[in-house]
Amino acid sequence: MEAQMDETTEATGVRLSDSPDWRYLLREVDAMYRQGSDGGSAAIRAHRRHVRERISAVVEANPALVYRVPVEKPVCAYLGRALDNGTGGAMAPMARALARVAGELTWEYGYTKVPKGLASKYAYAELMGPQGPVPAERIILGLVLFAPKTTYPQHSHADIEESYISISGAWSENDLAVYAPGSLILNRAAHEHRITTGAEEPCLLAYAWTGVPERLSSPGMKFSARRRARVEQGI
């Protein structure tokens, strides 16, 4: 999800410590990566630790928040429903914290050319990172919102390790399993993955990217060629 800076991006002079809504939101993200089971996976355990350490480093640095003009995309029509669904279970604290900053988010696509039909069914918003309201160089935290019946095409992230945690809605990756709210999935760097969502409800995921600053500032993410995607799916 490659963001692009624009002329409306500027430092506010307001420090993270002076913004309770953003501080509490980051605390809830930290809790998502601190609580729950790693399923016995050393790789997931290490990733969760890296995410927490990088969040802590940013909070300790107490950066000035960055202003970006709030922008909505068509899929944001589902955001209220996704947040409502999230408040009904284990992800309730995170959903409530997100609701407090929802009006400040800049939703975008990250692609020069969005596949036909996807523009109305998908968008992401960076929370922390090189283009986020909370600036950071070594981690990106964000949200991705999918409408019901969405297929997000096969793609990968070079030199970036990525995890998703479901806040609300059910989804599947590479048609291998169905993930419910609270589930975490780890995609190692360059791993090909494709996302689909259920027929009735939207899906709201939190994501974390870790990698070197040079890659995170310019991830260069693009969809896989159709032929390669079909091979990855075993077709």
C-alpha positions in Angstrom: 0.0 0.0 0.0 2.2 2.7 -1.3 1.3 6.2 -0.1 2.2 9.4 -1.8 3.0 12.6 0.0 1.2 15.8 -1.1 1.3 19.5 -0.5 -1.2 19.2 2.4 1.2 17.2 4.6 2.7 19.3 7.4 3.9 19.0 11.0 1.3 20.2 13.4 3.6 21.1 16.3 1.3 18.9 18.5 3.3 16.1 20.1 2.0 12.5 20.4 2.0 12.9 24.2 -0.5 15.8 23.8 -3.0 13.8 21.8 -4.8 11.3 24.0 -6.8 9.7 21.2 -3.6 8.8 19.2 -1.8 7.7 22.3 -4.6 5.3 23.3 -4.9 4.0 19.8 -1.2 3.1 19.7 -1.6 1.5 23.1 -4.4 -0.7 21.7 -2.2 -1.7 18.7 0.6 -2.6 21.1 -1.9 -4.7 23.1 -2.9 -6.6 20.0 0.7 -7.6 19.5 1.4 -8.3 23.1 -1.7 -10.4 24.1 -2.9 -13.6 22.7 -1.0 -16.7 21.5 1.7 -17.0 19.0 0.5 -20.5 18.2 3.9 -21.9 19.0 5.4 -20.1 16.0 8.9 -18.7 16.6 8.5 -16.5 13.5 5.2 -15.0 14.7 6.6 -14.5 18.2 9.6 -12.6 16.8 7.5 -10.5 14.5 5.2 -9.5 17.4 8.2 -8.5 19.5 9.7 -6.4 16.7 6.4 -4.6 16.2 6.1 -3.8 19.9 9.7 -2.6 20.1 9.3 -0.3 17.2 6.0 1.1 18.5 7.7 1.7 21.9 10.6 3.5 20.3 8.3 5.9 18.5 6.2 6.6 21.6 9.3 7.3 23.6 10.6 9.7 20.9 7.3 11.6 21.2 7.2 12.9 17.6 5.1 15.9 16.4 2.0 14.6 14.7 1.7 15.3 11.0 -1.4 16.7 9.4 -2.8 15.2 6.2 -6.1 16.3 4.8 -8.7 13.6 5.7 -9.8 11.8 2.5 -12.5 9.1 2.1 -12.9 6.5 -0.6 -16.2 4.8 -1.7 -15.5 1.8 0.6 -15.6 4.1 3.6 -19.4 3.8 3.4 -18.8 0.5 5.2 -16.5 1.9 7.9 -19.3 2.6 10.4 -20.6 -0.9 10.1 -17.1 -2.4 10.4 -16.4 -0.4 13.6 -19.8 -1.3 15.0 -19.1 -5.0 14.4 -15.7 -4.7 16.0 -17.2 -3.3 19.3 -19.1 -6.5 19.8 -16.2 -8.8 20.6 -12.6 -9.1 21.8 -11.5 -6.3 19.5 -13.8 -3.8 21.1 -11.1 -1.6 22.7 -9.3 -1.3 19.3 -12.6 -0.5 17.4 -13.5 2.2 19.9 -10.1 3.7 19.8 -10.3 3.8 16.0 -13.7 5.4 16.1 -12.1 8.4 18.0 -9.7 9.2 15.1 -11.8 8.0 12.2 -12.5 11.5 11.0 -8.8 12.3 10.7 -7.8 9.4 8.5 -6.5 9.7 4.9 -7.8 6.8 2.9 -6.1 5.9 -0.3 -5.4 3.2 -2.9 -1.6 3.3 -3.2 -1.6 2.3 -6.9 -1.4 4.4 -10.0 -3.9 2.1 -11.7 -6.5 0.4 -9.5 -7.9 -2.8 -11.0 -11.4 -2.5 -12.4 -14.1 -2.9 -9.7 -11.6 -2.6 -6.8 -11.8 1.2 -6.4 -15.2 0.9 -4.7 -14.3 -2.1 -2.5 -11.0 -1.3 -1.0 -8.8 1.4 0.6 -6.1 1.8 3.3 -5.2 4.4 5.8 -1.7 4.7 7.3 -1.6 5.4 11.1 2.1 5.3 11.8 4.9 5.4 9.3 6.7 7.6 6.7 3.4 9.0 5.5 1.3 8.5 8.7 -0.1 11.0 11.2 2.4 9.5 13.6 5.7 9.6 11.8 8.1 6.6 11.9 10.9 5.3 9.8 11.2 1.6 10.8 7.5 0.5 11.0 4.3 1.1 9.3 1.0 0.6 11.0 -2.3 1.0 9.1 -5.8 -0.1 8.4 -7.2 -1.7 5.3 -11.0 -1.8 4.7 -12.7 -4.3 2.3 -16.3 -4.3 1.3 -18.2 -7.6 1.3 -17.5 -9.9 -1.7 -14.1 -8.4 -2.4 -11.1 -10.1 -4.0 -7.9 -8.3 -3.4 -5.5 -9.6 -6.1 -2.3 -11.5 -5.7 0.6 -9.4 -4.5 3.7 -9.4 -2.4 6.0 -7.0 -0.6 9.7 -7.1 -1.3 11.9 -6.9 1.8 8.9 -6.1 4.0 7.5 -8.5 6.6 3.8 -8.0 7.1 1.1 -9.1 9.5 -2.7 -8.6 9.5 -4.9 -8.7 12.6 -8.7 -8.8 11.9 -10.6 -6.1 13.8 -14.0 -7.1 12.3 -15.3 -9.3 9.6 -14.1 -12.7 8.2 -11.6 -13.1 5.5 -9.4 -15.7 3.7 -5.9 -15.6 2.4 -4.9 -17.8 -0.6 -8.2 -19.7 0.0 -6.4 -21.7 2.8 -8.5 -20.8 5.9 -11.1 -18.4 7.3 -9.8 -15.8 9.8 -12.1 -14.3 12.4 -11.7 -11.1 14.5 -8.6 -11.3 16.6 -6.8 -13.6 14.2 -3.2 -12.7 13.2 -1.5 -13.9 10.0 2.1 -13.3 9.1 3.4 -12.9 5.5 7.1 -13.1 5.2 8.9 -10.8 2.7 8.1 -11.6 -0.9 5.3 -14.0 0.0 2.5 -14.0 -2.6 -0.9 -13.6 -1.1 -4.5 -12.9 -2.2 -7.3 -11.8 0.1 -11.1 -12.5 -0.2 -13.9 -11.4 2.1 -17.3 -12.8 3.0 -20.6 -12.1 1.3 -22.4 -10.1 3.9 -20.1 -8.0 6.1 -17.2 -5.7 5.5 -13.7 -6.6 6.8 -11.4 -4.2 8.7 -7.8 -5.3 9.2 -5.0 -3.7 11.0 -1.6 -4.3 9.4 2.0 -3.9 10.5 5.0 -3.7 8.1 8.6 -4.0 9.3 11.7 -3.5 7.2 14.5 -1.1 6.6 13.6 2.6 6.3 14.6 2.8 2.6 12.1 0.1 1.7 9.3 1.3 4.0 9.5 4.9 2.6 9.1 3.6 -1.0 7.7 0.0 -0.9 6.9 -0.1 -4.6 4.1 -2.6 -4.1 2.3 -3.9 -7.2 0.0 -6.7 -8.1 1.5 -9.9 -9.4 1.2 -10.8 -13.0 -1.9 -12.9 -13.7 0.1 -15.8 -14.9 2.3 -15.9 -11.8 -0.7 -15.5 -9.5 -2.4 -18.6 -11.1 0.8 -20.6 -10.5 0.9 -19.5 -6.8 -2.7 -20.6 -6.4 -2.0 -24.0 -7.9 -4.2 -23.4 -10.9 
